Every structure is written in C-alpha cells, then in structure tokens.
Amino acid sequence: MSGPVAGVVFDMDGTLIESHEVVPAAYRAAVLAGGGPERTDAEVIAGYPLGAPLDLLTHLLGRPATEADLAAYHAHLAALAERVTVYPGVAEVLAEVAARVPVGLFTGASHRAAEILLDRVGLLGRFGVVLGGDQVPRPKPAPDGVELACRRLGVPPGRAAYVGDSPLDLRAARDSGAVAVAAAWGHQYDPTEAADLSAARPGDLLALLG
C-alpha cells in the first residue's frame, strides 16, 4: 500500500516485551510438573511454530496435553512474569500510535498468557483488541490472526501494518495483505526475511503513520 496505515497490529513476545527466557522456562516447568521429560530452551523455542500453548505442550510432553497442563503453564508464567520487561521506547510509541489509529495485538501465545504478561508490564489496556493464538484456526505463518485482529479493529488488512520480530510474523503479515514490519530489536529477528519495513528501534514505527 502507499500512504499512512489506518491501523497497527503488534506481535507480543520479542516485539513489545523481552520474555525470551521466561516463556521457555514456564513451558519447561509445566512439562516437568506433568511428568514429561526435561526440555531445553532450544527445544521449546523450536516448537513455537506448532501453534498455541496446548499444541506445544502436547509436543513437549509426548502425550495429549490437558487443561490442567495448560493451567500449570499459565501459573508458572505468572510466577515468572516479574522478570519480563518492556523494550525501551515501546510504551511511548504505543501511546503515540494509539492516539492516531486503532491498535491491536495478535500473539501466538494464548489469550490468557497475553493477559498475564501485558498486565504485568502495564500494557494490557493499550489495545483495542488482544488476540491469542488459541483464538484462531491456524497459527502463524497463516494470516488468520492478523486478519481477525484487523476485522475486530474495523480496519482492512490492506490498510494495516503487522509488527513482529520473527519470520513467522512477517509471513503472516504478507499473506494477510498487511504491511509487514520487522521489529529488528526482537530476539527472533532474521534480516534475511523479507519485510516491507525494518524498524531498528520502536520509534521508527512512527513512519507508518505518515
């Protein structure tokens, strides 16, 4: 598209918040509590493309995950959430963007996990919609979540931007028709993945607004 965007949807982990140690640690603890094997952070991270937490827990446990397993994951996440931080400049940029266009969030994490982490860092009330990976049929890189977030914001995907750090985020953005914006400060950023805009710092996102 050309010209300013009419809405912006953000990824969460690695884009708004620094949580790359906390999330795998919560999964590892939940798996052990559920009688599963000891997992490494790398094994957990490699499973992110599988989808929402229940799907990843099933993979890590080696058996169908239950609601009790999911509750254990969320409990461990809440216990560790004090270690999560907001990337420098993110809160200020969110405020400026939200003052001008509708702002939403779509994360591969569950809706409950998003609430836990966003509330902990004081960002929960900043979004017109908060959408988790457990609320859409297909995980990223499918465009389902970006499209649904845009619909709920009342903004066509072709007039919106999706901001994320991982290749899965950028592919989901492109497939939805949204402007694909790479959060180059995030821990899963890959400079070889195609993006419409690569933002070295949060303040660079203001260019989307014209």
VEXDREN-2710 file (C-alpha; in Angstrom, 1 decimal):
% VEXDREN-2710
k/r/px/py/pz
1/MET/0.0/0.0/0.0
2/SER/1.0/3.6/-0.3
3/GLY/0.4/6.3/2.3
4/PRO/-0.2/6.1/6.0
5/VAL/-1.7/3.0/7.6
6/ALA/-5.2/3.1/9.2
7/GLY/-4.3/0.6/12.0
8/VAL/-1.4/-1.2/13.5
9/VAL/-1.4/-4.8/15.0
10/PHE/1.5/-5.9/17.1
11/ASP/3.1/-9.2/18.0
12/MET/3.9/-9.5/21.7
13/ASP/6.9/-11.6/22.7
14/GLY/10.1/-10.2/21.2
15/THR/8.3/-7.2/19.8
16/LEU/6.8/-5.4/22.8
17/ILE/8.3/-7.3/25.7
18/GLU/11.5/-9.1/26.4
19/SER/10.4/-12.5/27.5
20/HIS/12.7/-14.9/25.8
21/GLU/13.9/-16.6/29.0
22/VAL/10.6/-16.5/30.9
23/VAL/8.4/-18.2/28.3
24/PRO/10.6/-21.3/27.7
25/ALA/11.2/-21.6/31.5
26/ALA/7.4/-21.7/32.1
27/TYR/7.0/-24.4/29.5
28/ARG/9.8/-26.5/30.9
29/ALA/8.4/-26.2/34.4
30/ALA/4.9/-27.2/33.2
31/VAL/6.3/-30.2/31.3
32/LEU/8.2/-31.5/34.3
33/ALA/5.1/-31.0/36.5
34/GLY/3.1/-33.0/34.1
35/GLY/5.5/-35.9/34.2
36/GLY/7.2/-35.1/30.9
37/PRO/11.0/-35.1/30.1
38/GLU/13.3/-32.3/30.9
39/ARG/13.4/-29.9/27.9
40/THR/15.9/-27.3/26.9
41/ASP/15.0/-23.7/25.9
42/ALA/16.0/-24.5/22.4
43/GLU/13.6/-27.4/22.2
44/VAL/10.8/-25.2/23.4
45/ILE/11.6/-22.4/21.0
46/ALA/11.8/-24.8/18.1
47/GLY/8.2/-25.8/18.8
48/TYR/6.7/-22.3/18.6
49/PRO/5.5/-22.8/15.0
50/LEU/3.3/-25.6/16.2
51/GLY/0.8/-23.1/17.5
52/ALA/-0.9/-22.3/20.7
53/PRO/0.3/-23.4/24.1
54/LEU/-1.9/-26.5/24.3
55/ASP/-0.4/-27.8/21.0
56/LEU/3.2/-27.0/22.1
57/LEU/2.6/-28.7/25.5
58/THR/1.3/-31.8/23.7
59/HIS/4.5/-31.9/21.7
60/LEU/6.8/-31.3/24.7
61/LEU/5.0/-33.8/26.9
62/GLY/4.8/-36.5/24.4
63/ARG/1.1/-37.0/25.1
64/PRO/-2.1/-35.1/24.7
65/ALA/-1.9/-32.0/26.9
66/THR/-4.8/-31.4/29.3
67/GLU/-6.4/-28.3/30.7
68/ALA/-4.5/-29.0/33.9
69/ASP/-1.2/-28.9/31.9
70/LEU/-2.3/-25.6/30.4
71/ALA/-3.2/-24.2/33.8
72/ALA/0.2/-25.2/35.2
73/TYR/1.9/-23.4/32.3
74/HIS/-0.1/-20.2/33.0
75/ALA/0.7/-20.5/36.7
76/HIS/4.4/-20.8/36.1
77/LEU/4.3/-17.9/33.6
78/ALA/2.6/-15.7/36.2
79/ALA/5.2/-16.7/38.8
80/LEU/8.0/-15.7/36.4
81/ALA/6.3/-12.6/34.9
82/GLU/8.2/-10.2/37.2
83/ARG/11.3/-10.9/35.1
84/VAL/9.6/-9.6/31.9
85/THR/10.4/-6.1/30.7
86/VAL/9.1/-3.8/28.0
87/TYR/11.6/-2.9/25.3
88/PRO/12.9/0.7/25.6
89/GLY/10.7/3.1/23.7
90/VAL/7.8/0.7/23.2
91/ALA/5.4/2.2/25.7
92/GLU/5.9/5.7/24.4
93/VAL/5.5/4.6/20.7
94/LEU/2.4/2.6/21.6
95/ALA/0.8/5.7/23.2
96/GLU/1.6/7.9/20.1
97/VAL/0.3/5.3/17.6
98/ALA/-2.8/4.6/19.6
99/ALA/-3.6/8.3/19.7
100/ARG/-3.8/8.4/15.9
101/VAL/-5.0/4.9/14.7
102/PRO/-6.6/1.8/16.1
103/VAL/-4.1/-0.5/17.7
104/GLY/-4.4/-4.3/18.3
105/LEU/-2.3/-7.2/19.4
106/PHE/-2.1/-10.7/17.9
107/THR/0.3/-13.2/19.6
108/GLY/1.0/-16.9/19.1
109/ALA/0.7/-17.2/22.9
110/SER/-2.6/-18.0/24.4
111/HIS/-5.0/-15.2/25.2
112/ARG/-4.5/-15.9/28.9
113/ALA/-0.7/-15.7/28.6
114/ALA/-1.1/-12.4/26.8
115/GLU/-3.2/-11.1/29.6
116/ILE/-0.8/-12.2/32.3
117/LEU/2.3/-10.7/30.6
118/LEU/0.7/-7.5/29.4
119/ASP/-0.9/-6.8/32.7
120/ARG/2.5/-7.4/34.5
121/VAL/4.2/-4.8/32.4
122/GLY/1.3/-2.3/32.3
123/LEU/0.4/-2.6/28.7
124/LEU/-2.9/-4.5/28.9
125/GLY/-5.1/-1.5/28.5
126/ARG/-3.3/-0.2/25.4
127/PHE/-5.1/-2.2/22.7
128/GLY/-8.4/-2.2/21.1
129/VAL/-8.2/-6.0/20.7
130/VAL/-5.9/-8.6/22.3
131/LEU/-6.0/-11.9/20.3
132/GLY/-4.2/-15.1/21.2
133/GLY/-3.1/-18.0/19.1
134/ASP/-5.7/-20.2/20.8
135/GLN/-8.5/-18.0/19.3
136/VAL/-7.7/-18.6/15.6
137/PRO/-7.9/-21.8/13.5
138/ARG/-4.3/-21.8/12.2
139/PRO/-1.1/-20.5/13.8
140/LYS/1.4/-18.1/12.2
141/PRO/2.6/-18.0/9.4
142/ALA/-1.1/-18.4/8.4
143/PRO/-2.7/-15.0/8.2
144/ASP/-5.8/-15.9/10.3
145/GLY/-4.8/-13.9/13.4
146/VAL/-3.7/-10.8/11.6
147/GLU/-7.0/-10.8/9.6
148/LEU/-9.2/-11.4/12.6
149/ALA/-7.4/-8.6/14.6
150/CYS/-7.9/-6.2/11.7
151/ARG/-11.6/-7.2/11.4
152/ARG/-12.1/-6.5/15.1
153/LEU/-10.4/-3.2/14.8
154/GLY/-12.5/-2.3/11.8
155/VAL/-9.5/-1.8/9.5
156/PRO/-9.0/-3.8/6.3
157/PRO/-5.7/-5.8/6.4
158/GLY/-4.6/-4.0/3.3
159/ARG/-4.7/-0.7/5.2
160/ALA/-3.0/-2.0/8.3
161/ALA/0.5/-3.0/9.4
162/TYR/1.6/-6.0/11.4
163/VAL/4.7/-5.6/13.5
164/GLY/6.7/-8.6/14.7
165/ASP/10.2/-9.8/15.2
166/SER/10.1/-13.4/13.8
167/PRO/9.9/-14.7/10.2
168/LEU/6.5/-16.2/11.1
169/ASP/5.2/-12.8/11.9
170/LEU/6.4/-11.3/8.6
171/ARG/5.0/-14.2/6.6
172/ALA/1.6/-13.9/8.3
173/ALA/1.6/-10.1/7.6
174/ARG/2.4/-10.6/3.9
175/ASP/-0.2/-13.4/3.5
176/SER/-2.9/-11.2/5.1
177/GLY/-2.1/-8.2/2.8
178/ALA/-0.9/-6.1/5.7
179/VAL/2.3/-4.1/5.7
180/ALA/5.0/-6.5/7.1
181/VAL/7.1/-4.6/9.6
182/ALA/10.1/-6.3/11.2
183/ALA/10.9/-5.4/14.8
184/ALA/14.7/-5.6/14.4
185/TRP/15.3/-5.3/18.1
186/GLY/13.5/-8.6/18.8
187/HIS/15.3/-11.8/19.6
188/GLN/13.9/-13.8/16.7
189/TYR/14.6/-11.1/14.1
190/ASP/16.2/-12.5/10.9
191/PRO/17.5/-9.9/8.5
192/THR/17.2/-12.3/5.5
193/GLU/13.4/-12.5/5.9
194/ALA/11.5/-10.1/3.5
195/ALA/9.8/-7.2/5.2
196/ASP/8.1/-4.0/3.9
197/LEU/9.8/-2.0/6.6
198/SER/12.6/-3.0/9.0
199/ALA/12.4/-0.9/12.2
200/ALA/15.7/-0.7/14.1
201/ARG/14.0/0.8/17.1
202/PRO/10.4/1.3/18.2
203/GLY/10.4/5.0/17.2
204/ASP/10.9/4.0/13.6
205/LEU/7.3/2.7/13.5
206/LEU/6.0/6.3/13.5
207/ALA/6.9/6.4/9.9
208/LEU/3.9/4.2/9.2
209/LEU/1.6/7.0/10.2
210/GLY/2.9/9.4/7.6
END
